[in-house]
Amino acid sequence: MIASNGDSSDIGVCYGMNGDNLPHPSKVVGLYQSNQIGRMRLYEPNHSVFRHLRGSGIHVIVGVRNDDIKQLAISYDAAKQWVYKNILPYANNVIFRYIVVGNDVIPGKYAEFVLPAMKNLHNALSIGGLWHKIKVSTAVSTSVMGQSYPPSAGTFSNRTLTYMEPIAKYLYSIGAPLLANVYPYFSYLENPKHIWLPYALFLEKSDVVQDSGFGYRNLFDASVDALYASLEKVGAPHVTIVVAETGWPSAGNDDVSRDWIAWLYNSNVVKHVLSSQGTPRRPGVPIETYLFAMFDEDENLGGVVISTQHFGLYKPNMTPSYPIDFIKVA
């Protein structure tokens, strides 16, 4: 399905496990390797996956379960034990890239614990001399912004500002990026009257949005730059955005959840990221990006949104949902 003819180092794929029929981790790691997918995002520690990642050369994002955040925030000993249990046994032959404290928990009941947990985990990594190799961050959705249009007006909302401002400044202090889940698919569903589908799919050949001297031809760049503008407004202009999730479903109960549309979006994301163009606000700055997800997940519940089960590049039997080439674009 995925052939690599060049450098795909800025592209990864999320390995979700909300399914009762998914392949064994050994086969999954083999699938990443055979398709030269060099980066993987895990949503929580999985020792079986870690064992099969040894010596693979795959860079890994490891998530902290949302339910564990509070304990890691209030107890440095708990953070040390988390690192001792999940990172240190594998650190010599598994390439851990980021530890991500929670996924889309700001705002919410765990939001106040995210930054203390990040600090405890970062400090715990010093015990193994790993804090310069493994960066600690959190993953947020674009809903942390109260305003995102035009991109230069990007601002964290009143509900999230109290959390995001100190987090952004802490990320800068430790040289870590902010991870963000960016979904033009959901933005389009929420506002189809004002978002042109070709703009969401990278199909526009001329600027659709003009904003303070920047021209935007796709919603992906506009969303990322709105986050950059939000970071600038809280005094963290040098924090980099990593797109920790993006994707498009191949099936669902809406008009745009189709395999050919998913193919268009994901193919164009790959081409855009590997072109190293960056965004209008950050030209030439690589956009490290993770496609969601490796497999369709039949237990990924999204209420009435059936499409959440159909974001996979592969079916659980490891057949491709549609063809994508992870190629280096000249």
Backbone bond lengths (Angstrom), bond angles and torsions (degrees), N, CA, C in turn:
res aa  C-N    CA-C-N  psi(-1)  N-CA   C-N-CA  omega(-1)  CA-C   N-CA-C  phi
1 M - - - 1.452 - - 1.510 112.82 -
2 I 1.323 116.69 -47.49 1.455 119.96 -173.59 1.514 109.22 -115.44
3 A 1.288 116.88 114.25 1.456 120.68 178.77 1.505 109.21 -106.91
4 S 1.303 117.34 135.06 1.461 120.99 179.80 1.514 109.45 -111.35
5 N 1.320 115.99 120.62 1.453 120.78 178.28 1.518 111.56 -109.43
6 G 1.326 116.22 11.30 1.451 118.25 -177.44 1.503 111.29 -170.31
7 D 1.306 114.80 -151.41 1.454 122.08 -173.78 1.520 110.34 -84.48
8 S 1.331 117.14 111.53 1.461 121.13 177.01 1.515 110.73 -111.11
9 S 1.341 116.57 28.46 1.457 120.36 -171.19 1.521 113.43 -66.57
10 D 1.325 118.69 -19.39 1.458 119.42 179.64 1.526 112.60 -90.85
11 I 1.327 117.71 0.15 1.458 121.91 -178.15 1.522 110.16 -113.63
12 G 1.320 115.72 131.11 1.456 121.87 173.11 1.513 109.45 -130.44
13 V 1.323 115.50 177.10 1.462 121.30 178.00 1.524 108.52 -134.46
14 C 1.321 116.14 136.89 1.463 121.80 178.43 1.530 109.76 -76.95
15 Y 1.314 115.45 132.57 1.463 122.07 178.12 1.523 107.78 -105.48
16 G 1.332 115.79 86.75 1.456 121.15 175.91 1.514 110.49 -83.78
17 M 1.317 115.96 155.86 1.465 120.41 -174.56 1.521 112.51 -129.44
18 N 1.328 116.84 25.91 1.457 120.39 179.04 1.528 110.52 -86.81
19 G 1.309 114.72 61.14 1.452 120.91 179.31 1.511 110.30 -150.84
20 D 1.332 116.95 149.75 1.465 120.60 -179.48 1.527 112.38 -100.12
21 N 1.336 115.96 7.60 1.462 119.14 -175.64 1.531 111.86 -137.01
22 L 1.334 116.45 28.49 1.464 120.50 -175.28 1.525 111.35 -83.34
23 P 1.332 117.63 154.95 1.467 121.17 -179.27 1.524 111.78 -66.37
24 H 1.330 115.21 160.95 1.462 121.46 176.19 1.530 108.97 -63.47
25 P 1.344 118.00 144.64 1.468 120.48 -179.87 1.521 114.69 -52.28
26 S 1.311 118.35 -33.21 1.469 119.66 178.93 1.526 110.82 -61.65
27 K 1.337 116.41 -39.17 1.458 120.25 178.63 1.527 111.16 -71.62
28 V 1.327 115.65 -35.40 1.462 119.36 -179.60 1.521 110.73 -66.41
29 V 1.324 116.66 -46.60 1.467 119.84 177.98 1.526 109.66 -60.75
30 G 1.321 116.83 -39.88 1.457 120.33 176.70 1.513 112.26 -61.81
31 L 1.335 116.71 -35.64 1.459 121.09 178.58 1.529 110.80 -67.30
32 Y 1.319 116.78 -41.87 1.469 120.23 174.29 1.529 110.36 -58.59
33 Q 1.329 115.81 -46.49 1.467 119.64 -176.64 1.523 111.72 -66.60
34 S 1.321 117.09 -44.15 1.465 119.45 -176.32 1.519 111.69 -66.36
35 N 1.320 116.27 -25.95 1.459 120.56 178.25 1.517 113.10 -100.14
36 Q 1.342 115.38 7.13 1.465 121.80 177.15 1.527 112.41 54.96
37 I 1.324 115.03 41.40 1.463 121.22 172.48 1.519 106.47 -89.99
38 G 1.312 116.46 111.36 1.457 120.79 -167.71 1.510 115.89 -92.54
39 R 1.357 117.03 -0.46 1.461 119.09 -178.12 1.528 110.07 -139.80
40 M 1.325 115.01 142.57 1.463 122.21 -175.87 1.523 109.24 -134.60
41 R 1.320 115.60 139.28 1.470 119.77 171.40 1.522 109.56 -111.99
42 L 1.339 115.90 125.43 1.457 123.32 173.02 1.519 108.53 -109.56
43 Y 1.317 116.56 143.62 1.459 119.96 -176.25 1.527 113.48 -90.53
44 E 1.308 116.78 -10.27 1.454 122.14 174.20 1.526 107.50 -161.31
45 P 1.334 117.31 161.97 1.467 118.92 179.63 1.524 110.92 -61.52
46 N 1.315 115.85 139.44 1.459 121.58 176.37 1.521 107.41 -141.39
47 H 1.318 116.42 107.35 1.455 120.37 -171.26 1.521 112.53 -70.16
48 S 1.314 117.24 -28.43 1.459 119.07 175.63 1.526 110.27 -65.13
49 V 1.319 116.51 -43.24 1.468 120.16 176.80 1.520 110.04 -64.51
50 F 1.331 116.99 -43.91 1.466 120.23 179.59 1.523 111.19 -56.58
51 R 1.330 116.31 -43.91 1.475 119.42 -178.47 1.525 110.96 -61.07
52 H 1.320 116.27 -39.34 1.467 119.23 -178.61 1.527 112.48 -80.18
53 L 1.322 116.79 -14.79 1.465 120.28 175.95 1.519 112.71 -82.35
54 R 1.314 117.60 -13.56 1.465 120.27 -177.70 1.525 111.08 -56.01
55 G 1.319 114.99 125.55 1.455 120.30 177.69 1.512 115.06 73.30
56 S 1.327 118.03 6.35 1.467 120.84 -176.26 1.523 112.75 -78.60
57 G 1.334 117.09 -23.08 1.459 120.59 -174.77 1.511 114.04 80.89
58 I 1.331 117.52 0.08 1.464 121.48 179.73 1.526 109.76 -79.54
59 H 1.321 116.67 130.63 1.462 121.97 175.91 1.529 109.12 -82.29
60 V 1.331 116.39 137.84 1.458 120.41 -169.80 1.529 111.96 -125.15
61 I 1.317 115.34 132.90 1.460 122.42 165.67 1.522 107.06 -95.87
62 V 1.327 116.96 130.53 1.461 121.35 177.72 1.521 108.99 -116.60
63 G 1.317 116.30 126.21 1.447 120.30 178.63 1.512 112.59 -90.06
64 V 1.316 115.18 153.74 1.458 122.89 168.63 1.526 106.85 -96.44
65 R 1.310 116.82 128.19 1.461 119.79 178.86 1.530 109.80 -57.90
66 N 1.319 115.94 139.71 1.459 119.96 -179.09 1.526 111.76 -54.95
67 D 1.322 116.56 -38.26 1.464 120.41 -177.93 1.526 112.93 -68.90
68 D 1.321 117.83 -14.97 1.467 121.18 -179.03 1.527 113.05 -93.98
69 I 1.316 116.93 -9.44 1.464 120.16 -171.35 1.524 111.96 -61.91
70 K 1.316 117.46 -45.46 1.467 120.12 -175.49 1.522 111.39 -60.18
71 Q 1.328 117.38 -45.79 1.459 119.98 -178.57 1.523 111.37 -64.24
72 L 1.326 116.52 -39.23 1.463 120.07 178.28 1.524 111.41 -67.95
73 A 1.316 116.53 -26.16 1.463 120.80 179.78 1.522 112.07 -76.83
74 I 1.316 116.46 -38.84 1.467 119.20 -174.07 1.521 112.80 -91.74
75 S 1.340 117.29 -10.54 1.464 119.48 -176.43 1.524 111.07 -134.50
76 Y 1.334 115.96 111.55 1.463 119.55 174.48 1.519 110.53 -63.77
77 D 1.324 117.58 -34.62 1.465 120.69 177.43 1.525 110.92 -61.40
78 A 1.331 116.95 -39.11 1.465 120.26 177.40 1.525 110.58 -63.86
79 A 1.329 116.89 -39.32 1.463 120.47 177.93 1.522 110.84 -65.02
80 K 1.338 116.51 -41.78 1.467 119.65 177.19 1.517 110.52 -61.38
81 Q 1.322 117.30 -43.99 1.461 120.40 -179.95 1.523 111.32 -64.15
82 W 1.328 116.63 -36.53 1.467 120.21 178.03 1.527 109.81 -62.05
83 V 1.323 116.28 -44.65 1.467 120.62 178.97 1.522 110.71 -67.09
84 Y 1.333 117.23 -44.30 1.470 121.00 179.26 1.530 111.20 -59.31
85 K 1.328 116.01 -40.11 1.466 120.75 -175.24 1.521 112.47 -78.51
86 N 1.319 116.71 -42.69 1.463 120.22 -167.46 1.522 115.61 -104.40
87 I 1.323 118.50 -21.20 1.462 121.08 -174.21 1.524 112.44 -113.70
88 L 1.312 117.32 -54.38 1.469 120.67 -172.66 1.526 114.25 -58.03
89 P 1.346 120.48 -38.78 1.471 118.63 -179.29 1.524 114.00 -63.11
90 Y 1.332 116.89 -18.83 1.465 120.57 -174.61 1.529 112.89 -117.87
91 A 1.310 116.94 -3.19 1.466 120.58 -168.80 1.521 113.84 -63.30
92 N 1.318 118.04 -23.02 1.467 120.21 -178.29 1.522 113.08 -77.76
93 N 1.332 117.21 -22.89 1.469 117.96 -176.35 1.531 114.12 -138.31
94 V 1.319 117.34 11.91 1.463 122.18 168.85 1.527 107.00 -122.36
95 I 1.322 116.90 132.45 1.466 120.95 -176.98 1.526 109.00 -90.95
96 F 1.327 116.13 94.67 1.460 120.95 176.05 1.526 108.58 -82.51
97 R 1.326 115.62 125.85 1.467 120.63 -175.77 1.533 111.18 -98.09
98 Y 1.317 115.96 -53.01 1.457 120.97 179.05 1.521 109.83 -136.72
99 I 1.333 115.48 148.90 1.459 122.60 163.81 1.523 106.24 -107.39
100 V 1.325 116.59 125.39 1.459 121.47 -172.80 1.524 109.24 -112.27
101 V 1.315 115.37 116.81 1.460 121.55 -176.99 1.526 109.25 -86.01
102 G 1.312 115.17 93.37 1.451 120.74 177.08 1.513 113.33 83.64
103 N 1.319 114.98 155.49 1.459 122.10 179.01 1.522 108.44 -127.25
104 D 1.322 115.17 111.13 1.465 121.40 176.55 1.536 111.51 58.39
105 V 1.329 116.55 50.94 1.468 120.41 -179.80 1.532 112.67 -107.65
106 I 1.323 116.72 3.46 1.465 121.15 178.68 1.526 108.82 -115.03
107 P 1.340 119.47 119.28 1.464 126.90 -1.67 1.524 110.63 -80.02
108 G 1.314 116.65 167.29 1.453 121.40 179.05 1.511 111.12 155.02
109 K 1.317 115.95 -177.64 1.463 120.15 -172.14 1.520 113.28 -69.30
110 Y 1.341 117.45 -19.40 1.463 120.02 179.35 1.528 112.88 -97.78
111 A 1.327 117.25 -3.77 1.467 120.37 -170.15 1.525 112.69 -57.41
112 E 1.315 117.90 -41.35 1.468 120.56 -175.96 1.523 112.58 -68.30
113 F 1.339 116.85 -16.41 1.457 120.63 -176.82 1.530 113.10 -96.50
114 V 1.342 116.79 -8.13 1.465 119.59 -174.37 1.525 111.49 -63.06
115 L 1.315 117.92 -52.71 1.466 120.31 -176.54 1.528 112.46 -64.52
116 P 1.334 120.52 -45.86 1.469 118.68 176.43 1.523 112.91 -59.83
117 A 1.335 117.28 -36.98 1.464 119.90 177.58 1.522 110.87 -66.85
118 M 1.335 117.16 -40.59 1.463 120.67 176.68 1.522 110.84 -58.94
119 K 1.331 116.18 -45.20 1.465 120.05 -178.76 1.522 111.27 -63.98
120 N 1.327 117.24 -43.40 1.463 120.03 -179.74 1.522 111.49 -64.25
121 L 1.328 117.23 -41.78 1.465 119.78 179.40 1.523 111.13 -68.01
122 H 1.317 116.90 -41.37 1.468 119.76 177.45 1.523 110.55 -59.13
123 N 1.310 116.47 -45.54 1.463 119.84 179.56 1.522 111.60 -67.24
124 A 1.330 116.84 -35.62 1.466 120.02 178.57 1.522 111.38 -65.35
125 L 1.321 117.25 -31.89 1.467 120.41 178.71 1.523 111.99 -65.69
126 S 1.323 117.22 -20.76 1.465 119.54 179.97 1.520 111.45 -66.09
127 I 1.329 117.06 -25.39 1.465 120.89 -178.11 1.526 110.55 -62.35
128 G 1.307 116.63 -37.82 1.458 120.10 177.42 1.513 112.76 -95.34
129 G 1.328 117.12 8.93 1.458 120.66 -178.19 1.510 112.98 66.12
130 L 1.340 116.58 29.71 1.462 121.05 -171.66 1.526 114.02 -105.42
131 W 1.326 117.84 -3.56 1.458 117.37 -171.56 1.521 113.59 -71.42
132 H 1.318 118.54 -13.09 1.461 119.94 174.10 1.535 111.64 -89.73
133 K 1.330 116.35 -16.37 1.463 120.92 -179.19 1.526 112.18 -97.39
134 I 1.322 116.38 -35.38 1.460 121.56 -175.52 1.521 108.61 -114.54
135 K 1.312 116.54 118.60 1.459 121.06 -179.01 1.529 110.03 -94.45
136 V 1.325 115.35 144.28 1.462 121.90 179.37 1.525 109.15 -106.07
137 S 1.327 116.17 133.49 1.464 120.51 -178.72 1.522 109.07 -149.58
138 T 1.317 116.16 -165.99 1.455 123.07 171.55 1.520 107.61 -138.47
139 A 1.334 116.03 163.31 1.464 121.05 178.65 1.523 109.15 -114.80
140 V 1.313 115.80 127.82 1.464 121.71 -178.95 1.524 109.30 -121.44
141 S 1.315 115.86 160.72 1.459 120.06 171.59 1.523 108.92 -96.38
142 T 1.309 116.24 168.55 1.465 119.52 179.22 1.527 111.65 -67.84
143 S 1.333 116.99 -10.02 1.467 120.05 178.21 1.525 112.47 -70.86
144 V 1.349 118.22 -6.55 1.477 119.02 174.09 1.523 110.83 -68.08
145 M 1.329 116.57 -14.38 1.462 119.84 179.11 1.522 110.60 -89.42
146 G 1.307 115.41 138.36 1.455 120.16 173.06 1.512 111.29 -83.99
147 Q 1.335 116.02 -25.77 1.460 122.59 176.77 1.517 108.09 -142.27
148 S 1.327 115.67 134.96 1.464 119.82 179.92 1.521 112.51 -133.72
149 Y 1.330 117.28 0.38 1.464 120.69 179.52 1.522 109.45 -132.63
150 P 1.332 115.13 132.73 1.467 127.57 -10.39 1.525 110.15 -65.94
151 P 1.335 117.55 165.09 1.470 119.84 -174.58 1.524 114.50 -52.53
152 S 1.327 117.52 -37.51 1.466 119.82 -177.96 1.523 112.30 -65.88
153 A 1.335 116.88 -17.25 1.464 121.41 178.53 1.523 111.93 -90.36
154 G 1.327 116.36 4.14 1.457 120.18 -179.64 1.520 111.93 -51.63
155 T 1.326 115.76 128.87 1.462 121.77 -176.09 1.522 108.87 -148.93
156 F 1.311 117.22 137.34 1.457 119.77 173.78 1.525 109.23 -65.78
157 S 1.319 116.02 143.86 1.462 120.79 -176.82 1.525 111.05 -71.61
158 N 1.320 115.47 165.36 1.467 119.90 177.49 1.526 111.39 -60.90
159 R 1.328 116.83 -31.51 1.472 120.87 -179.04 1.521 112.21 -74.26
160 T 1.324 117.32 -25.83 1.469 119.53 -174.89 1.520 113.76 -108.01
161 L 1.324 117.32 -17.52 1.468 120.44 -173.39 1.523 112.27 -57.48
162 T 1.326 116.86 -40.78 1.462 120.07 -177.37 1.526 112.49 -62.22
163 Y 1.339 116.46 -24.26 1.467 120.97 176.83 1.522 111.64 -94.49
164 M 1.335 116.00 -42.94 1.459 119.75 -171.27 1.524 112.88 -71.57
165 E 1.319 118.35 -34.66 1.467 119.14 -178.87 1.530 111.97 -62.43
166 P 1.338 120.15 -51.65 1.474 118.31 178.27 1.521 113.23 -67.64
167 I 1.334 117.34 -32.49 1.467 119.34 176.78 1.521 109.87 -63.74
168 A 1.330 117.01 -45.86 1.467 120.72 -179.22 1.524 111.12 -60.13
169 K 1.318 116.69 -42.92 1.463 119.98 -179.89 1.529 111.39 -68.12
170 Y 1.322 116.43 -35.01 1.468 119.23 177.55 1.529 110.52 -68.74
171 L 1.315 117.12 -41.24 1.467 120.26 177.44 1.522 110.38 -57.83
172 Y 1.321 116.28 -43.00 1.461 119.41 177.99 1.524 110.75 -61.52
173 S 1.319 117.03 -40.94 1.472 120.52 -176.06 1.519 112.58 -66.24
174 I 1.339 117.37 -27.39 1.471 120.03 -179.20 1.529 112.14 -105.88
175 G 1.328 117.25 3.51 1.460 120.63 178.03 1.509 114.38 70.26
176 A 1.330 116.23 34.20 1.466 121.01 -178.01 1.523 110.53 -109.73
177 P 1.335 117.87 152.74 1.459 121.19 177.38 1.526 111.37 -85.68
178 L 1.316 116.03 166.46 1.458 122.27 167.53 1.519 107.68 -96.44
179 L 1.325 117.13 128.64 1.452 120.83 177.24 1.520 109.49 -92.41
180 A 1.329 116.10 137.42 1.461 120.63 -176.14 1.520 110.27 -137.35
181 N 1.328 115.55 137.65 1.454 122.05 174.91 1.526 107.89 -92.61
182 V 1.319 116.25 116.14 1.470 122.10 -171.72 1.525 108.61 -119.44
183 Y 1.329 116.37 114.80 1.463 121.36 -174.79 1.527 111.94 -128.55
184 P 1.332 118.22 90.65 1.462 119.26 171.24 1.532 112.85 -55.76
185 Y 1.331 117.33 -28.45 1.472 121.15 177.73 1.524 110.63 -56.77
186 F 1.321 117.10 -52.70 1.461 119.94 -178.36 1.527 111.47 -68.65
187 S 1.323 116.79 -35.51 1.465 119.60 176.61 1.521 110.55 -61.42
188 Y 1.334 116.34 -41.72 1.459 120.21 178.48 1.525 110.91 -64.44
189 L 1.342 117.04 -44.73 1.463 119.87 -179.78 1.524 111.71 -59.50
190 E 1.332 115.82 -37.45 1.461 120.35 -177.50 1.526 112.43 -74.96
191 N 1.327 117.25 -21.83 1.463 119.07 -172.91 1.529 111.60 -148.74
192 P 1.342 117.72 57.19 1.472 119.60 -174.84 1.523 113.92 -67.14
193 K 1.329 117.57 -20.36 1.463 119.64 -179.53 1.521 112.09 -74.62
194 H 1.322 116.91 -22.86 1.462 120.01 -175.12 1.525 113.69 -116.32
195 I 1.328 117.26 -6.45 1.467 120.49 177.06 1.521 108.36 -114.35
196 W 1.296 115.75 119.32 1.464 123.44 -179.64 1.521 108.06 -76.51
197 L 1.345 117.80 125.23 1.464 120.92 -175.17 1.527 112.70 -55.97
198 P 1.333 120.21 -43.95 1.472 118.56 176.96 1.529 113.36 -58.60
199 Y 1.330 117.00 -30.33 1.471 121.44 176.37 1.526 110.33 -66.12
200 A 1.326 117.12 -35.82 1.465 121.29 177.98 1.522 112.10 -74.26
201 L 1.340 116.85 -23.88 1.469 121.48 -173.45 1.531 113.76 -102.58
202 F 1.323 118.44 10.98 1.474 122.16 -179.41 1.525 112.18 65.55
203 L 1.321 118.25 30.93 1.461 120.54 -176.32 1.524 113.24 -100.68
204 E 1.330 117.21 -8.06 1.461 119.82 -179.50 1.528 110.67 -77.08
205 K 1.318 115.97 137.31 1.468 121.62 180.00 1.525 112.67 -101.24
206 S 1.316 116.42 -5.63 1.465 120.22 177.21 1.525 108.49 -135.70
207 D 1.313 116.13 166.28 1.462 120.31 -175.63 1.526 111.14 -65.39
208 V 1.318 114.97 133.58 1.462 121.97 176.25 1.522 110.49 -98.64
209 V 1.319 115.75 -36.27 1.465 121.85 -179.18 1.521 108.90 -120.99
210 Q 1.310 116.80 127.37 1.464 122.75 172.59 1.521 108.01 -107.01
211 D 1.321 115.76 128.71 1.459 119.05 -173.71 1.522 110.31 -148.68
212 S 1.311 116.20 106.70 1.470 122.02 173.98 1.526 112.49 52.13
213 G 1.319 115.54 42.34 1.458 120.07 178.56 1.511 114.62 88.75
214 F 1.320 117.58 -5.07 1.461 121.73 178.35 1.522 109.45 -105.39
215 G 1.338 115.87 137.47 1.451 120.91 177.35 1.515 111.07 -110.09
216 Y 1.333 116.43 135.56 1.468 121.36 -176.66 1.522 110.85 -118.70
217 R 1.341 113.95 128.18 1.454 120.67 178.25 1.522 112.33 -107.75
218 N 1.332 116.90 -5.50 1.463 119.24 179.34 1.521 110.20 -149.45
219 L 1.320 115.07 152.96 1.461 121.84 -176.59 1.523 111.93 -72.66
220 F 1.325 117.31 -28.53 1.466 121.66 178.65 1.530 110.21 -57.66
221 D 1.331 116.71 -53.28 1.466 120.73 179.34 1.527 111.34 -61.46
222 A 1.320 116.46 -41.03 1.460 119.82 -179.29 1.526 110.91 -62.32
223 S 1.335 116.62 -39.11 1.465 120.40 179.77 1.521 111.13 -67.92
224 V 1.334 116.30 -43.72 1.464 120.10 179.46 1.527 110.32 -63.70
225 D 1.318 116.58 -42.89 1.467 119.38 -178.64 1.527 112.36 -69.70
226 A 1.325 117.54 -30.14 1.465 119.50 174.32 1.527 110.23 -63.96
227 L 1.324 116.41 -36.44 1.466 119.98 175.21 1.528 110.90 -67.82
228 Y 1.333 116.55 -41.02 1.471 118.92 176.08 1.533 110.90 -60.40
229 A 1.324 116.83 -42.13 1.465 119.82 178.55 1.527 110.78 -63.29
230 S 1.323 116.37 -37.19 1.466 120.43 178.04 1.520 110.81 -64.53
231 L 1.335 116.55 -41.34 1.464 120.35 177.78 1.526 111.15 -64.70
232 E 1.319 116.43 -40.18 1.466 119.91 178.84 1.526 111.02 -59.80
233 K 1.324 116.10 -38.89 1.466 120.00 -176.02 1.526 113.00 -71.32
234 V 1.331 117.81 -16.39 1.474 119.73 177.12 1.522 111.05 -107.42
235 G 1.329 116.19 17.56 1.458 120.09 173.97 1.507 115.18 80.33
236 A 1.343 116.80 27.02 1.467 120.15 179.24 1.524 110.58 -130.25
237 P 1.340 117.88 57.88 1.463 120.23 -174.48 1.516 114.28 -71.21
238 H 1.316 117.99 -15.30 1.460 120.15 -175.85 1.527 113.23 -100.67
239 V 1.318 117.64 3.00 1.462 120.63 175.49 1.525 108.66 -76.06
240 T 1.311 116.22 130.94 1.462 122.28 -178.53 1.528 110.48 -87.91
241 I 1.329 115.83 146.28 1.462 121.71 174.03 1.524 109.23 -94.08
242 V 1.326 116.75 129.91 1.462 123.14 167.67 1.525 106.91 -109.25
243 V 1.319 117.09 125.26 1.463 120.40 177.74 1.525 107.42 -81.38
244 A 1.332 115.01 102.28 1.463 121.15 -171.54 1.516 113.07 -83.41
245 E 1.318 116.78 -16.54 1.468 122.43 173.77 1.512 108.27 -151.97
246 T 1.309 116.06 137.08 1.452 122.05 163.20 1.513 106.87 -159.24
247 G 1.308 116.85 153.05 1.454 118.75 -179.15 1.514 111.34 172.97
248 W 1.327 114.23 -178.05 1.469 121.12 -178.83 1.523 107.62 -148.94
249 P 1.336 118.10 134.48 1.468 120.02 -176.64 1.521 112.64 -78.00
250 S 1.325 114.81 148.98 1.466 120.56 -179.86 1.523 112.45 -93.36
251 A 1.328 117.26 -7.26 1.465 121.78 178.16 1.519 108.01 -156.27
252 G 1.338 115.78 159.37 1.452 119.51 179.97 1.510 110.66 163.50
253 N 1.337 115.32 -170.58 1.459 120.05 -176.09 1.526 112.14 -106.83
254 D 1.328 115.69 34.89 1.462 120.51 173.33 1.526 108.39 -135.91
255 D 1.313 116.35 169.32 1.462 120.98 -171.43 1.522 114.28 -73.11
256 V 1.325 118.29 -17.57 1.465 119.88 -174.77 1.527 113.38 -108.74
257 S 1.325 117.40 3.52 1.472 120.16 174.83 1.521 108.16 -88.62
258 R 1.332 114.86 84.77 1.461 122.08 -176.09 1.520 108.81 -136.14
259 D 1.328 116.18 150.89 1.462 118.67 -176.27 1.519 111.93 -64.17
260 W 1.323 118.16 -37.10 1.466 119.31 -177.85 1.529 111.46 -71.92
261 I 1.345 116.52 -31.03 1.465 119.07 176.39 1.524 110.11 -73.22
262 A 1.334 116.49 -40.64 1.470 120.03 176.11 1.522 110.48 -60.53
263 W 1.324 116.27 -40.61 1.467 120.45 177.79 1.527 110.25 -61.86
264 L 1.326 116.68 -45.01 1.463 120.08 179.31 1.523 110.96 -59.48
265 Y 1.323 116.58 -50.29 1.461 119.55 -175.99 1.520 111.44 -62.96
266 N 1.313 117.18 -53.94 1.463 119.51 -175.14 1.525 112.13 -66.23
267 S 1.321 117.35 -37.31 1.465 119.65 176.29 1.521 110.88 -61.96
268 N 1.321 115.57 -42.44 1.460 119.41 -178.07 1.522 112.28 -73.06
269 V 1.333 117.98 -32.63 1.468 119.89 172.75 1.522 109.89 -59.32
270 V 1.333 116.01 -48.08 1.465 120.28 -178.87 1.524 110.39 -59.35
271 K 1.317 117.01 -48.32 1.467 120.19 179.86 1.524 111.14 -60.02
272 H 1.313 115.72 -42.36 1.465 119.94 -178.06 1.524 111.15 -65.52
273 V 1.315 116.56 -46.78 1.466 120.17 -178.46 1.521 110.80 -64.78
274 L 1.320 116.58 -44.17 1.461 119.68 -176.46 1.524 112.96 -76.01
275 S 1.322 117.30 -10.78 1.467 119.23 174.90 1.522 111.66 -73.92
276 S 1.345 116.16 -14.79 1.476 122.29 -179.78 1.525 112.63 60.24
277 Q 1.330 116.88 25.08 1.466 120.18 177.43 1.521 111.95 -70.11
278 G 1.331 116.40 -27.62 1.448 119.56 -171.59 1.513 110.55 73.47
279 T 1.321 116.45 -157.82 1.461 122.14 177.11 1.528 108.60 -113.64
280 P 1.330 117.81 165.10 1.468 118.43 178.44 1.527 113.33 -54.89
281 R 1.316 117.50 -35.87 1.464 120.63 -179.09 1.522 112.07 -80.04
282 R 1.334 117.05 -23.94 1.462 122.74 179.13 1.529 109.58 -131.18
283 P 1.337 117.94 63.78 1.468 120.07 -176.57 1.516 111.33 -62.64
284 G 1.322 115.08 137.35 1.455 120.65 177.40 1.513 115.01 77.86
285 V 1.325 117.85 -1.83 1.468 121.21 178.14 1.527 108.09 -91.11
286 P 1.334 118.65 117.51 1.466 120.49 -178.08 1.529 111.67 -56.39
287 I 1.328 115.89 144.44 1.465 121.69 178.61 1.528 107.69 -107.98
288 E 1.312 116.71 89.21 1.464 119.70 176.99 1.532 108.29 -58.90
289 T 1.330 116.96 124.89 1.464 121.41 -168.09 1.521 110.73 -138.97
290 Y 1.331 115.13 141.25 1.464 122.11 179.30 1.526 109.03 -122.21
291 L 1.330 115.29 120.89 1.456 120.11 177.10 1.522 109.62 -76.33
292 F 1.302 115.81 140.36 1.455 122.44 173.82 1.520 107.31 -109.59
293 A 1.303 116.96 117.77 1.468 129.42 6.32 1.515 106.70 -144.96
294 M 1.326 116.06 177.74 1.457 119.37 -179.88 1.533 111.45 -66.22
295 F 1.352 116.32 -41.60 1.469 120.57 -174.58 1.526 111.52 -129.57
296 D 1.331 115.54 152.65 1.455 120.15 162.67 1.526 107.66 -61.98
297 E 1.334 116.45 139.36 1.465 120.68 -175.90 1.529 109.18 -126.26
298 D 1.338 116.10 108.49 1.464 119.75 -172.89 1.522 113.76 -73.11
299 E 1.336 117.72 -10.68 1.461 120.68 177.77 1.530 111.86 -107.38
300 N 1.313 116.60 10.99 1.464 120.90 177.14 1.522 107.45 -83.63
301 L 1.320 115.84 96.48 1.457 121.23 -170.59 1.516 110.83 -90.95
302 G 1.300 115.52 127.51 1.455 120.13 178.03 1.510 111.74 -127.77
303 G 1.336 115.98 39.04 1.453 119.53 -177.84 1.515 110.24 67.08
304 V 1.322 116.79 -126.20 1.461 120.54 -178.70 1.522 111.60 -85.41
305 V 1.327 116.94 -4.02 1.467 120.25 -177.60 1.525 108.86 -85.32
306 I 1.317 116.10 88.04 1.459 121.53 -176.96 1.522 111.20 -61.13
307 S 1.321 116.38 -26.34 1.464 120.58 -175.66 1.518 112.84 -59.38
308 T 1.351 118.97 -22.80 1.462 120.24 -178.45 1.522 112.15 -61.59
309 Q 1.318 117.69 -18.50 1.461 121.42 178.94 1.529 112.35 -88.16
310 H 1.319 117.24 -2.29 1.469 120.37 -169.96 1.529 113.41 -128.45
311 F 1.321 116.51 37.96 1.463 120.60 177.02 1.524 112.48 -91.25
312 G 1.316 118.45 -1.25 1.454 121.11 -171.02 1.517 114.82 -69.47
313 L 1.337 115.12 140.50 1.459 120.49 168.38 1.518 110.31 -71.82
314 Y 1.338 114.85 -23.62 1.458 122.10 179.23 1.513 110.40 -128.34
315 K 1.329 115.21 153.26 1.448 121.65 167.42 1.532 108.28 -79.59
316 P 1.329 118.31 161.44 1.467 119.91 179.90 1.528 114.04 -58.64
317 N 1.335 117.38 -22.67 1.474 119.57 176.80 1.527 112.26 -84.75
318 M 1.345 115.62 9.66 1.464 123.98 174.33 1.523 113.63 73.55
319 T 1.325 117.32 16.63 1.462 119.86 170.54 1.527 108.38 -88.95
320 P 1.331 117.81 143.98 1.470 120.23 -176.27 1.523 112.33 -70.14
321 S 1.316 115.80 142.85 1.462 120.76 174.80 1.522 110.75 -73.56
322 Y 1.330 116.24 -31.77 1.464 123.99 178.53 1.521 106.20 -171.19
323 P 1.324 118.08 161.87 1.472 119.57 -176.52 1.521 112.63 -82.32
324 I 1.330 115.17 135.80 1.467 120.85 172.19 1.513 107.91 -135.95
325 D 1.314 116.63 135.88 1.462 121.45 175.46 1.521 109.20 -105.70
326 F 1.324 115.05 122.22 1.463 120.44 173.86 1.524 106.78 -90.14
327 I 1.336 115.92 85.57 1.459 119.75 -174.10 1.513 109.95 -115.36
328 K 1.317 114.92 154.51 1.464 120.55 173.68 1.519 108.15 -82.10
329 V 1.318 115.91 119.17 1.456 120.63 -178.66 1.516 109.15 -88.80
330 A 1.304 116.85 126.66 1.468 120.72 -178.39 1.517 110.49 -68.71
